[in-house]
Amino acid sequence: MISAQVTVDGQAVRLPLGSRVAALLDDLALSYTADPDTVGRLLNAHAARVLRHDFAQVSEDVPDHVRAMRAAEADGTREALLDECPSADRLDDVLTPDESITLAGRLTRLAATIRNATTRSARQ
């Protein structure tokens, strides 16, 4: 389950995902070692599509439908790369209703603690 925490500076709630990203990078490295040609081509294709999407996002003369196409292309190559990584299916938390309620309660309590501390320090 997601483990919500207050940040070190006490100004926000943090949802740590580092361990999942580490597992994904490990899988990607192993996949690359097993088939460097295929995974290398996928990485190059994804990088090209990400750059095209980034350009479309910041360019003022690119129509919205082209931006949407560039985003879809980047999503497609990202999905292809994720298919090479066995741990990718563990990235998304799927919570039961009870787990969702528990997480929502924890987030609410943490946010209230931060708000109360911020409000108190602003009054002083």
N, C-alpha and C positions, 0 to 999 in steps of 0.2 A: 504494500500500500504506500501511497505517497506520504512522505514524512515532511510536513510543513515545519519551518523553523523561523524564528525572528533573526534578521541579519545581525551581524556583529555590531553595527552602529545603532541598532534598535529602531531603524526608520522604515523597515519594510518586512514583508513575509517572504521567505525564500522556499522554493520547491526544488530541492537538489536533484539533479539528473545526471551528475557527473559519472556515477558508476555505470549507468546505462550507456552513456556515450563511450566510455572506455571499452566496454564489451563490444560495441558496434565497431569501433576502430580496430580492435583486436581481430574481429571476424573479417573485416575488410582486408587487413594485412595478410591473414591466412588465406583468404580467397585469392588475393593477388599472387601469393607465393604458389598456390596450386595451379593457377591459370593466368600468368601475367599478361598474355596477349589479349585475352578477352576482357579482363578487368581493367587493363590499361586503356584499351579502346573505349570502354564505358566511362572511365574517369575523364579521358580527353573529350569525349562527346558531351558529358555533363558539364565540364568546365566551359566549353564553347557555348552551350545553351544558357548557362548561368550568366556569362558575360553579355550575350545578346539580350537576355532579359533585363539585366542591370542597365544596359544602354537604353533600352526601350523605356524603362522607368524614368530615367532622368532627361531624356530627350523631349523637347517640347513639341516637335513636329511629328512624333509617332502617334498614329491613331490608336484609340482604345482597343479596337479589335486586334491590332498587331501586338499590343502589350499582353492581351489575354492569350494570344497564340504563343508568345515567347514564354509566358508563365507555364502554359500547358506542356510545352516542349521540355522545359527544365523539370517539371514534375515527372514527366515520362522517363527521362534518363535517371532521375533520382530513384524512382521506383525500381528501375532495372538494376541499379546498384544495390538497393536494399534487398532485392531478391537474391543477391549473391551472399548476403550476410544472414546466417541462421538466427542470430539473436535479434534481428530487426522486429520480429513479431512480439518480442518482450518489451519494446520501447513504450508502447501505450499501456497505461494502467486501465484495466477494466474493473470497475468497482461494483460491488453489489449495492442494493439500496441502503443497507445498514452501513456499509463502509463509506458510501457517499455522504450520508447524514453525519457520520463521525468526523469525516474530513471537513465538511462544511462547518460543523461546530468548532473544531480546532482552529480553522482559519478565522472564524468570527471572533473567537476568544483572543487569538494573537493580534488581529487587527484592532480590536477594542483596547488591548493593552497598549499598543503603539499610539493609538489616537489619544488615550487618556494621558499618557506620558508626554506627548507632544503638546496637548492642550495645557497641562500643568506647567510645562516649561515656558510656554508662551505667555502665561499669566504672570510669571515671576519676573 
